Amino acid sequence: MLYRISQGLLSLFAFARPVDFELAGRYLNAAQVALFARFKRVEQLHSLNVLRAILAQGETPRDLAVAALLHDIGKVRFPLMTWQRTLIVLVRAFTPSSFARWTDQEYTDFWRRPFVVSVYHPRWSAEMVAETGASETALWLIAHHQDSYEKWAQHPYAPLLKRLQAADDSN
């Protein structure tokens, strides 16, 4: 809950923070930069913070950097307001059975939209980024960035997934 409150405050003041397109451009091709530009400013800042956290971890393969910058791009299909993001967290925490029911199909009607976006955006993100010529590794990381790490612990890309998730969770 405190995390969402802090995100809400960051969202309110995002207009005052510059977006480092030069940093993003070091890792993204032209089509991917165009996708990155579709994010709201606060989402661009989040993605750049995820990238910076990954860069701070050490050597960073380009595929991981692309995933860091575009892992949430599917959210642009159905943009959410801060209160909707908060609602997702509260429903998931206090009534997980309702959350599961409301996300069991890819409906995008108004009242269910925030819950559907929270579950389906990784797949939508991978679909969108696939159209930019991204690598199989980047697409896999994007598609699975919200999955349980334990589910993929034996997968060849698991170490990269762990880094992406750690950076995303801390930002």
TADA-V553651 format. One record per residue. N is the residue number from 1. RES is the residue in one letter. OMEGA is omega in whole degrees, 0 to 359 (NA if undefined). Layout:
n = (N:N)
res = (RES:RES)
omega = (OMEGA:OMEGA)
This chain:
n = (1:2:3:4:5:6:7:8:9:10:11:12:13:14:15:16:17:18:19:20:21:22:23:24:25:26:27:28:29:30:31:32:33:34:35:36:37:38:39:40:41:42:43:44:45:46:47:48:49:50:51:52:53:54:55:56:57:58:59:60:61:62:63:64:65:66:67:68:69:70:71:72:73:74:75:76:77:78:79:80:81:82:83:84:85:86:87:88:89:90:91:92:93:94:95:96:97:98:99:100:101:102:103:104:105:106:107:108:109:110:111:112:113:114:115:116:117:118:119:120:121:122:123:124:125:126:127:128:129:130:131:132:133:134:135:136:137:138:139:140:141:142:143:144:145:146:147:148:149:150:151:152:153:154:155:156:157:158:159:160:161:162:163:164:165:166:167:168:169:170:171)
res = (M:L:Y:R:I:S:Q:G:L:L:S:L:F:A:F:A:R:P:V:D:F:E:L:A:G:R:Y:L:N:A:A:Q:V:A:L:F:A:R:F:K:R:V:E:Q:L:H:S:L:N:V:L:R:A:I:L:A:Q:G:E:T:P:R:D:L:A:V:A:A:L:L:H:D:I:G:K:V:R:F:P:L:M:T:W:Q:R:T:L:I:V:L:V:R:A:F:T:P:S:S:F:A:R:W:T:D:Q:E:Y:T:D:F:W:R:R:P:F:V:V:S:V:Y:H:P:R:W:S:A:E:M:V:A:E:T:G:A:S:E:T:A:L:W:L:I:A:H:H:Q:D:S:Y:E:K:W:A:Q:H:P:Y:A:P:L:L:K:R:L:Q:A:A:D:D:S:N)
omega = (178:178:180:177:179:176:178:178:177:179:180:184:181:181:184:183:181:176:183:179:179:178:179:182:176:186:185:172:185:179:179:175:178:175:180:180:179:177:165:181:182:178:175:179:177:182:177:176:176:178:180:178:179:178:179:180:181:182:185:176:180:181:179:178:178:179:179:184:187:185:182:186:178:179:180:177:180:183:180:175:183:181:178:178:177:179:178:182:182:181:179:183:188:178:183:179:176:178:180:179:185:179:185:175:186:175:178:175:192:187:182:186:182:182:179:179:182:182:188:184:177:179:179:179:180:178:181:182:177:181:182:181:179:181:176:181:180:181:179:180:179:183:186:187:178:179:173:179:182:179:186:187:180:181:180:181:184:179:177:178:180:179:179:181:180:180:180:182:182:181:NA)
